[in-house]
Amino acid sequence: MTRHAEIKVNEGAVLLHLARIYPRLFEVILEIVQNALDIDVRATRIWIYMSLQGRTLTVRDNGQGTSVERFNAALASIAQPGRKGEGGLGQFAIGLVSPLGKCKRFVFTSCMAPNRTGYNEWVFNTENLTSQSSNLTIPMRQRLDLAFGSGHDSNVTHVPWRSAMELYDLVKDDMVTRVDMDELAGAIVDRFGTTMHKNKVTISIIIVDADGKKAERSNVTASGFKGTPLPELILGDKETGKTIFRLFVASQTVKGRNGKVLMGVEGSDFRFPFHYFARSTEDLLPAEVTSAINSGLFEGEIISERAKLMASRRSFERNDDFKNLCDAIKDWFSQCGRARFEELKEARKEQRYQQLGLCSINVLQQLLLQPENDYLRKVIESFNKGTIGDHHFDLPSRSSQGHNSVSLQGTGRHVPCEPGCGQKPGEKPDGEKKGHMPFTVAGTRGCQRRLVKKSSFGLQLLHEAMEGSPDLWKLNCGQGILSFNIRHPLWTVCDEKSDTILMKLQEFVVIQALTLHAMPENLRQQQRMILDELTKGFVSWLLMGDRVRSSGKTKLD
């Protein structure tokens, strides 16, 4: 005779456990926003108001609302995966109970379109709900005091929203309730940007901290990818499932390229950042691949035909489809990603060197204003040819593309030409001014320059790979070009340490080079050897000085 063991489940405890998939209020807000953007709701306006001072959170939307029947069906389908239709964002319906454990009580209120009245309110009491072991029920009442849209009826309150989720008595735990404005706005656009862009959605966010300080973002919207498109690639087959790569080279901004690559599944507009996905791929994706895709140089989306979202929506279930997706990503990187990444990485490095060069030259300009450094200024004035801004000086080319430069005038801003030179952007210089001593840095920004007349003078910093050269730097006195060897071990070790250390090395070398040139020519070779040895000690000091001081070993007894 077969006996069966009985399994009993505490339904309230199960709900609380499911809600813990979203440990922070941050994730709860994203879930509520996702429900508002779902294909069945289609909100175009969402209002988020959070007050840590009042310990409340409210998220409202102008979507289609919901009926009693649909809401009950959603509750009955919690944790049962299933698509909500083409373009749908939701899948598990856990968002309805995600506030459990983060507040004492939360209320969902909604009115189904096109009705203007007929709002219903469901009240979730965390303590009562989680203490029930079976036959869970959610109390509901009608809200006859509410009406959608504008009106003049004094007996009701007219509201612009159809659905609202309100949380009261938020838990007093900063780790749970902390929500950063930039992080929230960025995550909303990352995850739901496709739907927001398609439906022209605008989201307003207000966050009041515990001290009553208000942060507001009134116009959070999403736009399409703005970078340079790469060829769309579809990898895989019927057996492994297809993976679609819609990627772009991220647009250049003042802060560099800051693109984001998003992951998604076919048939759903929901996206999540690649770096979430990469956390679970260490054994399947080489570090160089994840590093390249997370570098900010690329943006766009990678869409899987078969991968299945985990309940947390931060990655996919680890199975054969997950492995096939990783294989497709490796193939994409091998076929076109690696070459493009190396090219972009080199351009980014050159731009960084250029910016650091501008910062160093700003310091050197101030140094040359000091009377005791007149001898350095005279060295620069002795150069036969110089650089007086963009459009002027044509460097000897390292490649067929030549070099670009930007010039500096006090503020470090990029200017089309030097003030006072009388040249309009794009025009050839017709002469040089006396005392005109510009500084420029060669790199990836700026425009191509042309050779100027012999009477001009200046200083140009150039960063280049002097393959096989033992020298850290070389000075072309005829053209006023000081070149740094970016392959030299001293440069490399400072480059890896920090921008500040690299700038200090640049400035030290410039002073060295100019000082050396001020010496009699017959002494320069011997003095160069001494200065090179001095540079080694200087770099050791740069790398170790701050570390030793911070360790406390330099304190006096």
C-alpha positions as CSV (number, residue, x, y, z in Angstrom):
1,M,0.0,0.0,0.0
2,T,1.5,3.4,-1.1
3,R,1.4,6.2,1.4
4,H,1.7,9.9,0.4
5,A,3.3,12.6,2.4
6,E,1.2,15.8,2.6
7,I,2.8,19.1,1.6
8,K,1.5,22.3,3.3
9,V,2.5,25.7,2.1
10,N,2.1,28.9,4.1
11,E,0.8,31.1,1.3
12,G,1.5,34.4,3.2
13,A,5.1,33.4,3.8
14,V,5.4,32.4,0.2
15,L,4.2,35.8,-1.0
16,L,6.7,37.5,1.3
17,H,9.5,35.3,0.0
18,L,8.6,36.1,-3.6
19,A,8.6,39.9,-2.8
20,R,12.2,39.5,-1.5
21,I,13.3,39.0,-5.1
22,Y,13.2,42.8,-5.1
23,P,15.1,43.6,-1.9
24,R,15.1,47.4,-2.3
25,L,12.4,50.0,-2.9
26,F,14.4,50.9,-6.0
27,E,13.4,47.6,-7.7
28,V,9.8,48.0,-6.4
29,I,9.5,51.3,-8.3
30,L,10.9,49.8,-11.4
31,E,8.3,46.9,-11.2
32,I,5.4,49.4,-10.7
33,V,6.7,51.5,-13.7
34,Q,6.9,48.3,-15.8
35,N,3.3,47.4,-15.0
36,A,2.2,51.0,-16.1
37,L,4.1,50.6,-19.4
38,D,2.8,47.1,-20.0
39,I,1.0,46.6,-23.4
40,D,-2.4,46.1,-21.5
41,V,-2.0,49.5,-19.8
42,R,0.0,51.7,-22.3
43,A,0.6,54.7,-20.0
44,T,2.1,57.8,-21.6
45,R,2.5,59.8,-18.4
46,I,3.8,58.4,-15.1
47,W,4.3,60.4,-11.9
48,I,6.6,59.1,-9.1
49,Y,6.6,60.8,-5.7
50,M,8.7,59.5,-2.8
51,S,9.1,61.1,0.6
52,L,11.5,59.5,3.0
53,Q,10.5,62.3,5.4
54,G,6.9,61.2,5.3
55,R,7.8,57.5,4.6
56,T,5.5,57.3,1.6
57,L,5.8,56.3,-2.1
58,T,3.2,57.0,-4.8
59,V,3.4,55.9,-8.4
60,R,0.5,57.0,-10.7
61,D,-0.1,56.6,-14.4
62,N,-2.6,57.6,-17.1
63,G,-2.8,54.2,-18.8
64,Q,-5.9,52.1,-19.4
65,G,-6.4,51.1,-15.8
66,T,-7.8,47.7,-14.8
67,S,-11.1,46.0,-13.9
68,V,-11.8,43.8,-10.9
69,E,-11.8,40.7,-13.1
70,R,-8.4,41.5,-14.6
71,F,-6.9,42.4,-11.3
72,N,-8.1,39.2,-9.7
73,A,-6.7,37.3,-12.7
74,A,-3.3,39.0,-12.2
75,L,-3.2,38.0,-8.5
76,A,-4.0,34.4,-9.4
77,S,-1.2,34.3,-11.9
78,I,1.6,35.5,-9.6
79,A,4.9,33.7,-10.4
80,Q,3.4,31.9,-13.4
81,P,5.6,32.8,-16.4
82,G,3.7,33.8,-19.5
83,R,3.9,36.5,-22.1
84,K,1.3,39.3,-22.0
85,G,1.3,39.7,-25.8
86,E,3.6,41.2,-28.4
87,G,5.7,43.9,-26.9
88,G,4.6,43.1,-23.4
89,L,6.9,44.0,-20.6
90,G,5.6,41.9,-17.7
91,Q,5.9,38.2,-17.3
92,F,5.6,37.1,-13.7
93,A,3.0,39.5,-12.1
94,I,5.2,39.6,-8.9
95,G,5.3,43.3,-9.2
96,L,1.8,43.5,-7.6
97,V,3.2,42.1,-4.3
98,S,6.7,43.4,-4.6
99,P,6.1,46.2,-1.9
100,L,5.5,43.4,0.8
101,G,8.1,43.8,3.5
102,K,9.1,47.3,2.5
103,C,6.1,49.1,4.1
104,K,3.3,48.3,6.5
105,R,0.5,48.9,4.0
106,F,0.1,49.6,0.3
107,V,-3.0,50.5,-1.7
108,F,-3.7,49.9,-5.4
109,T,-6.4,52.1,-7.0
110,S,-7.6,51.9,-10.6
111,C,-10.4,52.7,-13.0
112,M,-10.8,50.8,-16.3
113,A,-10.9,53.0,-19.5
114,P,-12.9,54.5,-21.1
115,N,-14.9,54.9,-17.8
116,R,-14.5,58.2,-16.0
117,T,-15.8,56.8,-12.7
118,G,-15.8,53.4,-11.1
119,Y,-12.4,53.5,-9.3
120,N,-11.7,50.4,-7.1
121,E,-9.2,50.2,-4.3
122,W,-7.4,47.2,-3.0
123,V,-5.6,47.4,0.4
124,F,-2.6,45.1,1.1
125,N,-1.7,45.0,4.8
126,T,1.8,43.4,5.1
127,E,1.3,42.0,8.6
128,N,-2.2,40.6,8.0
129,L,-1.3,39.1,4.6
130,T,2.0,37.4,5.6
131,S,0.4,35.9,8.7
132,Q,-2.3,34.1,6.7
133,S,-1.3,30.5,5.8
134,S,-4.1,29.9,3.3
135,N,-7.1,31.4,1.5
136,L,-5.5,34.8,1.2
137,T,-7.9,37.6,0.4
138,I,-7.3,41.3,-0.4
139,P,-10.0,43.7,0.8
140,M,-11.5,45.9,-1.9
141,R,-13.8,48.9,-1.9
142,Q,-15.2,51.3,-4.4
143,R,-13.9,54.9,-4.6
144,L,-17.0,56.9,-5.5
145,D,-15.1,60.1,-4.6
146,L,-12.8,59.9,-7.6
147,A,-13.3,60.7,-11.3
148,F,-10.9,60.7,-14.3
149,G,-10.1,63.9,-16.1
150,S,-11.2,67.4,-15.6
151,G,-14.7,68.5,-14.4
152,H,-16.7,70.8,-12.2
153,D,-18.5,68.3,-10.0
154,S,-17.7,69.4,-6.5
155,N,-18.8,66.0,-5.1
156,V,-15.8,64.2,-6.5
157,T,-12.1,64.7,-6.9
158,H,-10.9,64.9,-10.5
159,V,-7.6,63.2,-11.1
160,P,-5.3,62.8,-14.2
161,W,-4.4,59.2,-13.4
162,R,-6.2,55.9,-13.9
163,S,-4.0,53.7,-11.7
164,A,-2.1,54.5,-8.5
165,M,0.1,52.4,-6.2
166,E,0.6,54.0,-2.8
167,L,3.0,52.7,-0.1
168,Y,2.6,53.9,3.5
169,D,4.9,53.6,6.5
170,L,8.0,52.6,4.6
171,V,10.5,50.6,6.7
172,K,13.2,52.5,8.6
173,D,16.1,50.9,6.8
174,D,18.3,53.0,4.6
175,M,19.6,50.0,2.7
176,V,16.0,49.2,1.7
177,T,14.6,52.7,1.1
178,R,17.6,54.5,-0.4
179,V,16.8,55.7,-4.0
180,D,19.1,57.9,-6.0
181,M,17.5,60.1,-8.6
182,D,20.2,59.6,-11.3
183,E,20.2,55.9,-10.7
184,L,16.5,55.6,-10.9
185,A,16.0,57.8,-14.0
186,G,18.9,55.9,-15.7
187,A,17.5,52.5,-14.9
188,I,14.0,53.4,-16.1
189,V,15.4,54.5,-19.5
190,D,17.7,51.5,-19.7
191,R,15.0,48.9,-19.1
192,F,12.0,50.5,-20.6
193,G,13.5,52.9,-23.2
194,T,12.2,50.9,-26.2
195,T,8.6,51.2,-25.1
196,M,9.0,54.8,-23.8
197,H,10.4,55.9,-27.1
198,K,7.8,54.0,-29.1
199,N,4.8,55.4,-27.1
200,K,6.3,58.8,-26.4
201,V,6.2,58.3,-22.6
202,T,7.2,61.0,-20.1
203,I,7.9,60.3,-16.5
204,S,8.1,62.8,-13.6
205,I,10.1,62.0,-10.5
206,I,10.2,63.8,-7.1
207,I,12.2,62.5,-4.2
208,V,12.2,64.1,-0.8
209,D,14.9,62.9,1.5
210,A,14.7,62.4,5.3
211,D,15.8,66.1,5.9
212,G,13.1,67.4,3.5
213,K,15.4,68.3,0.6
214,K,13.6,67.8,-2.7
215,A,15.1,66.5,-5.9
216,E,13.0,66.7,-9.0
217,R,13.2,65.4,-12.6
218,S,10.1,66.5,-14.5
219,N,10.8,65.2,-18.0
220,V,12.4,61.7,-18.1
221,T,12.0,60.5,-21.7
222,A,13.8,58.0,-24.0
223,S,15.2,58.5,-27.4
224,G,16.5,56.0,-29.9
225,F,20.2,55.1,-30.2
226,K,22.1,58.0,-31.6
227,G,25.5,56.4,-32.4
228,T,26.9,55.3,-35.7
229,P,25.2,52.0,-36.6
230,L,27.2,48.8,-37.1
231,P,25.9,46.2,-39.6
232,E,23.0,44.3,-38.0
233,L,24.0,40.7,-37.5
234,I,21.9,37.7,-36.8
235,L,23.8,34.7,-35.6
236,G,22.5,31.1,-34.8
237,D,20.1,28.8,-36.4
238,K,16.9,26.9,-35.7
239,E,18.7,24.4,-33.5
240,T,20.5,26.9,-31.3
241,G,18.1,29.8,-31.6
242,K,18.9,33.2,-33.2
243,T,20.6,36.1,-31.6
244,I,20.1,39.6,-33.1
245,F,22.9,42.2,-32.7
246,R,21.6,45.8,-33.2
247,L,24.7,47.7,-32.1
248,F,26.1,51.2,-32.6
249,V,29.4,53.0,-32.0
250,A,28.3,55.3,-29.1
251,S,28.3,59.0,-29.9
252,Q,31.2,61.1,-28.7
253,T,30.3,63.6,-25.9
254,V,32.4,66.0,-23.8
255,K,32.8,63.2,-21.3
256,G,33.7,60.6,-23.9
257,R,31.6,57.7,-25.1
258,N,29.2,56.4,-22.5
259,G,27.1,54.0,-24.5
260,K,25.1,51.1,-22.9
261,V,24.3,47.8,-24.4
262,L,21.0,46.2,-23.4
263,M,19.8,42.6,-23.4
264,G,16.3,41.4,-24.3
265,V,14.2,38.6,-25.6
266,E,12.3,38.5,-28.9
267,G,8.7,39.6,-28.6
268,S,9.2,41.8,-25.5
269,D,10.3,45.4,-25.1
270,F,11.8,44.9,-21.7
271,R,15.6,45.4,-21.6
272,F,18.2,45.2,-18.9
273,P,21.9,46.3,-19.0
274,F,24.5,44.0,-20.3
275,H,26.6,44.3,-17.1
276,Y,23.8,42.5,-15.2
277,F,24.0,39.7,-17.7
278,A,27.8,39.6,-17.6
279,R,27.8,38.8,-13.9
280,S,26.6,35.3,-14.6
281,T,28.8,34.6,-17.6
282,E,32.3,34.4,-16.1
283,D,32.7,30.8,-17.1
284,L,31.2,31.3,-20.6
285,L,32.4,34.6,-21.9
286,P,36.1,35.7,-22.0
287,A,36.8,38.8,-19.9
288,E,37.9,40.7,-23.1
289,V,34.4,40.3,-24.5
290,T,32.5,41.5,-21.5
291,S,35.0,44.3,-21.0
292,A,34.6,45.5,-24.6
293,I,30.8,45.5,-24.5
294,N,30.8,47.2,-21.1
295,S,33.3,49.8,-22.2
296,G,30.9,52.5,-23.2
297,L,32.2,52.5,-26.7
298,F,29.2,50.5,-27.9
299,E,25.4,51.0,-27.5
300,G,22.4,49.2,-28.7
301,E,20.7,45.9,-28.0
302,I,21.3,42.1,-28.1
303,I,18.1,40.2,-28.6
304,S,17.8,36.4,-27.9
305,E,15.1,34.3,-29.6
306,R,15.0,31.6,-26.9
307,A,16.6,32.8,-23.7
308,K,14.2,33.1,-20.7
309,L,14.2,35.9,-18.2
310,M,14.8,35.1,-14.6
311,A,12.2,36.4,-12.1
312,S,14.5,39.1,-11.0
313,R,14.8,40.3,-14.6
314,R,18.5,40.9,-14.3
315,S,19.6,37.9,-16.4
316,F,18.4,34.8,-18.1
317,E,18.0,31.3,-16.8
318,R,21.2,29.3,-17.1
319,N,20.5,26.5,-19.6
320,D,21.5,25.5,-23.1
321,D,19.8,28.5,-24.5
322,F,21.9,30.7,-22.2
323,K,25.1,29.0,-23.4
324,N,24.1,29.4,-27.0
325,L,23.5,33.1,-26.4
326,C,27.0,33.4,-25.0
327,D,28.4,31.5,-28.0
328,A,26.7,33.9,-30.3
329,I,28.1,36.9,-28.4
330,K,31.6,35.4,-28.7
331,D,31.1,34.9,-32.5
332,W,30.0,38.5,-32.9
333,F,33.1,39.8,-31.0
334,S,35.3,37.6,-33.1
335,Q,33.7,38.6,-36.4
336,C,33.5,42.3,-36.0
337,G,33.5,43.5,-32.4
338,R,37.2,43.0,-31.6
339,A,38.6,45.0,-34.5
340,R,36.2,47.9,-33.9
341,F,36.8,47.8,-30.2
342,E,40.6,48.1,-30.6
343,E,40.2,51.0,-33.0
344,L,37.8,52.8,-30.6
345,K,40.0,52.1,-27.6
346,E,43.0,53.6,-29.3
347,A,41.0,56.7,-30.3
348,R,39.8,57.0,-26.7
349,K,43.4,56.7,-25.4
350,E,44.6,59.4,-27.8
351,Q,41.8,61.7,-26.7
352,R,42.6,61.1,-23.1
353,Y,46.3,62.0,-23.7
354,Q,45.2,65.1,-25.5
355,Q,43.0,66.2,-22.6
356,L,45.8,65.5,-20.0
357,G,48.2,67.4,-22.3
358,L,45.9,70.5,-22.2
359,C,45.7,70.3,-18.4
360,S,49.5,70.1,-18.2
361,I,50.0,73.0,-20.6
362,N,47.7,75.1,-18.6
363,V,50.0,74.6,-15.6
364,L,53.1,75.3,-17.7
365,Q,51.6,78.5,-19.0
366,Q,51.2,79.8,-15.5
367,L,54.8,78.7,-14.7
368,L,56.2,80.7,-17.6
369,L,54.6,83.9,-16.2
370,Q,57.0,83.7,-13.2
371,P,60.1,86.0,-13.7
372,E,62.5,83.2,-12.5
373,N,61.4,81.1,-15.5
374,D,62.3,83.6,-18.2
375,Y,65.0,81.3,-19.5
376,L,62.3,78.7,-20.3
377,R,60.2,81.2,-22.2
378,K,63.3,82.2,-24.2
379,V,63.8,78.6,-25.2
380,I,60.3,78.5,-26.6
381,E,60.8,81.8,-28.4
382,S,63.9,80.3,-30.0
383,F,61.9,77.7,-31.9
384,N,62.0,78.4,-35.7
385,K,58.4,77.2,-36.3
386,G,55.5,76.8,-34.1
387,T,51.8,76.1,-33.7
388,I,49.3,79.0,-33.5
389,G,46.1,77.0,-33.2
390,D,43.9,74.8,-35.3
391,H,44.1,75.1,-39.1
392,H,47.8,76.2,-38.9
393,F,50.5,73.6,-38.5
394,D,50.8,70.3,-40.4
395,L,52.8,67.8,-38.4
396,P,54.9,65.0,-40.0
397,S,52.4,62.2,-40.3
398,R,52.5,59.0,-38.3
399,S,49.8,57.6,-40.6
400,S,47.8,58.5,-43.6
401,Q,45.3,60.3,-41.4
402,G,47.9,62.7,-40.0
403,H,47.3,64.5,-36.6
404,N,44.8,66.8,-35.2
405,S,45.3,69.3,-32.4
406,V,43.5,71.6,-30.0
407,S,44.9,74.8,-28.6
408,L,44.7,76.2,-25.1
409,Q,44.1,79.8,-23.9
410,G,43.9,79.9,-20.2
411,T,40.6,78.1,-19.6
412,G,41.6,75.0,-21.5
413,R,38.7,75.4,-23.9
414,H,38.9,74.3,-27.5
415,V,39.1,77.4,-29.7
416,P,39.1,77.6,-33.5
417,C,42.2,79.9,-33.6
418,E,44.3,82.1,-31.3
419,P,42.6,85.3,-30.1
420,G,44.2,88.3,-31.9
421,C,45.5,86.4,-34.8
422,G,42.9,87.9,-37.1
423,Q,42.1,84.6,-38.7
424,K,38.5,83.3,-39.2
425,P,37.9,79.6,-38.8
426,G,38.8,77.7,-42.0
427,E,40.9,80.6,-43.4
428,K,44.7,80.4,-44.0
429,P,46.8,82.5,-41.6
430,D,48.3,85.6,-43.3
431,G,50.9,86.3,-40.7
432,E,52.0,86.0,-37.1
433,K,51.8,88.4,-34.2
434,K,54.9,89.4,-32.2
435,G,54.8,87.8,-28.8
436,H,52.2,85.2,-30.0
437,M,53.2,82.1,-28.1
438,P,50.4,79.5,-28.4
439,F,50.4,75.9,-27.0
440,T,48.7,73.0,-28.7
441,V,48.4,69.3,-28.1
442,A,48.1,66.8,-31.0
443,G,45.4,64.2,-30.8
444,T,42.1,63.0,-32.0
445,R,40.2,66.3,-31.6
446,G,40.7,69.5,-33.7
447,C,41.3,70.1,-37.3
448,Q,44.2,69.4,-39.6
449,R,46.9,72.2,-39.4
450,R,49.2,73.7,-42.1
451,L,52.8,74.9,-41.9
452,V,53.1,78.5,-40.8
453,K,55.7,81.2,-41.4
454,K,59.1,81.0,-39.8
455,S,58.5,83.9,-37.4
456,S,55.9,82.2,-35.3
457,F,56.8,80.2,-32.3
458,G,55.1,77.9,-29.7
459,L,55.1,74.5,-28.1
460,Q,53.3,71.4,-29.3
461,L,52.9,68.2,-27.2
462,L,52.6,65.0,-29.2
463,H,51.9,61.5,-27.9
464,E,53.1,58.7,-30.1
465,A,54.4,55.1,-30.0
466,M,58.1,55.3,-30.7
467,E,58.5,51.6,-31.2
468,G,62.0,50.3,-30.3
469,S,63.2,53.7,-29.0
470,P,64.8,53.8,-25.5
471,D,63.9,57.5,-25.1
472,L,60.9,58.7,-23.1
473,W,60.8,62.0,-25.0
474,K,62.3,63.8,-27.9
475,L,62.2,67.5,-28.8
476,N,62.0,68.9,-32.3
477,C,63.4,72.4,-31.9
478,G,62.8,73.4,-35.5
479,Q,59.0,72.9,-35.1
480,G,58.6,73.2,-31.4
481,I,57.3,69.7,-31.0
482,L,57.9,67.7,-27.8
483,S,56.9,64.1,-28.3
484,F,56.2,61.6,-25.6
485,N,56.9,57.9,-26.1
486,I,53.7,56.2,-24.9
487,R,55.4,52.8,-25.2
488,H,58.2,53.7,-22.8
489,P,58.1,51.8,-19.4
490,L,58.1,55.0,-17.3
491,W,55.2,56.4,-19.3
492,T,53.3,53.1,-19.1
493,V,53.7,52.7,-15.3
494,C,52.5,56.2,-14.7
495,D,49.6,55.8,-17.2
496,E,48.4,52.8,-15.4
497,K,48.5,54.5,-12.0
498,S,46.4,57.7,-12.4
499,D,45.8,60.8,-14.6
500,T,47.3,63.1,-12.0
501,I,50.6,61.2,-11.9
502,L,50.8,61.1,-15.7
503,M,50.2,64.9,-15.9
504,K,53.0,65.5,-13.3
505,L,55.3,63.3,-15.5
506,Q,54.5,65.4,-18.6
507,E,55.1,68.7,-16.8
508,F,58.4,67.4,-15.4
509,V,59.6,66.3,-18.8
510,V,58.6,69.6,-20.4
511,I,60.7,71.5,-17.9
512,Q,63.6,69.0,-18.4
513,A,63.5,69.3,-22.2
514,L,63.4,73.1,-22.2
515,T,66.1,73.3,-19.5
516,L,68.3,71.0,-21.5
517,H,67.8,73.0,-24.7
518,A,68.9,76.2,-22.7
519,M,72.3,74.6,-22.1
520,P,75.3,74.8,-24.4
521,E,74.9,72.3,-27.2
522,N,78.2,70.5,-26.4
523,L,76.8,69.6,-22.9
524,R,73.4,68.4,-23.9
525,Q,74.2,64.8,-24.6
526,Q,75.8,64.2,-21.2
527,Q,73.2,66.2,-19.4
528,R,70.4,64.2,-21.1
529,M,71.8,61.0,-19.7
530,I,71.8,62.6,-16.2
531,L,68.2,63.9,-16.6
532,D,67.0,60.5,-17.8
533,E,68.4,58.9,-14.6
534,L,66.8,61.7,-12.6
535,T,63.4,60.9,-14.3
536,K,63.6,57.3,-13.0
537,G,63.9,58.6,-9.5
538,F,61.2,61.1,-10.0
539,V,58.8,58.4,-11.2
540,S,59.6,56.2,-8.2
541,W,58.7,59.2,-6.0
542,L,55.5,59.8,-7.9
543,L,54.4,56.2,-7.4
544,M,55.5,55.7,-3.8
545,G,55.4,59.1,-2.1
546,D,51.6,59.4,-1.5
547,R,51.4,55.7,-0.6
548,V,54.2,56.0,2.1
549,R,52.7,59.2,3.5
550,S,49.2,57.7,3.7
551,S,50.6,54.7,5.6
552,G,51.7,56.9,8.4
553,K,55.4,55.8,8.2
554,T,56.5,59.4,7.7
555,K,55.2,60.7,11.1
556,L,57.8,62.2,13.3
557,D,58.5,60.6,16.7
